[in-house]
């Protein structure tokens, strides 16, 4: 059997972080088993589905590297196929016309509420003859669900889950206007797409029982189900925007790398020993449903950010330059010159050691374009004594031709010795003079990247008070 999974988002908004994890798990499971990962856009809710949302979902999937096999399936385009199955079940006596008015359905809900029962259809038209139908009422088609016994689903995550069939009512398959319902469309699509495993959030667990009955009625093979516990916030509450419940594209805008986000999502509810840093290749090799936990995972933005810092340190400098350049140019208000670009590229190895996001990396890189306006901490080092020290260093460096990190280290240490100062007392004023900040790569590295001309210009501006 070829394993075939699917991800089936509704295009009513962005790709939610929980949905991104579901897509990732489906992708990895299929690839682990040498199977296929398919994408279906469930756009039957025409009032809420938008092309903008479709584009955002597809873009996020591509950014995360979750490439799907074959063409994207659009559910709405298959509505006639769905309706045909409803009519087939009707002809086979497995479904029936229901002529209930909205008033009758409301009375059923009120009766259930008064008796502390879940709102459900009472089967009023289940065994009635259509000849009793009121004139001028367009009926819906309802499924004849089993009323006795129980249904058991051997879930790959939750284990054996059972429900008494009396708890499920006869769901609508086809609305009065002839449009199919979500529950019918999903089953027909999953069958026609040859889906073997349905991996999704456990908020769909009740749906699985209804869908199980539909598969049986159609005499189709029933896929294996795996229902994932939902993601909660770090405080254990339902995940919300304050916890980080954003769209995947928001994380890109915040400066996260896709491999970092995927690595983090993978570890939300799935584990492989004590491994924290897991490559895509390792994830495909190791992933299976038996290591998915049954308890809700907790989203922790701090852990994601620290993981992102690791992936930034491991990333190629050229790639980081590509990601940073538009952010830097937006901040400085001009296209980077060749010299500015080359300086940042040369300094990228040192810069990326201290950045947790691409946005932060771009901010840190500004020191190689201009002196950053000194903040409150930096202002403390702009003193007459500091200006004298910086002037002395500048005068000594004017005499040297070599501006490598090692040689700069040697020269500045000699200046410190000559002045009877500790290197630490000179290094911080130098850093502020060169960058405007108290935080940067080593002053020797910064000067080597800036080069002699630019370094001496900045030191002169500081010591002369024109900084």
Secondary structure, DSSP 8 states (H G I E B T S, - for coil): ---EEEE---SSSS-BHHHHHHHHHHHHHHHHTT-EEEEEE----TTT--HHHHHHHHHHHHHTT---SS--EEGGGGHHHHHHHHHHHHHTTSEEEE---HHHHHHHHHHHHHTT-------TTSSS-GGG--TT---EEEE----SSEEEEEETTTEEEEEEGGG----EEE-TTS-B-HHHHHHHHHHHTT--EEEEEGGGHHHHHHHHHHHHHHT----EEEEE--EE-TTSSB--TTTT--BHHHHHHTT--HHHHHHHHHTSSB--TT-----HHHHHHH--GGGB-SS-EE--HHHHHHHHHHHHHHS-HHHHHHHHHHHHHHHHTS---HHHHHHHHHHHHHHGGG-SSHHHHHHHHGGGTS-----HHHHTT-SHHHHHHHHHHHHHHTT-----HHHHHHHHHHHHHHHT--HHHHHHHHHHHHHSSS-SS-HHHHHHHHHHHHHHHHHHHHHTT--
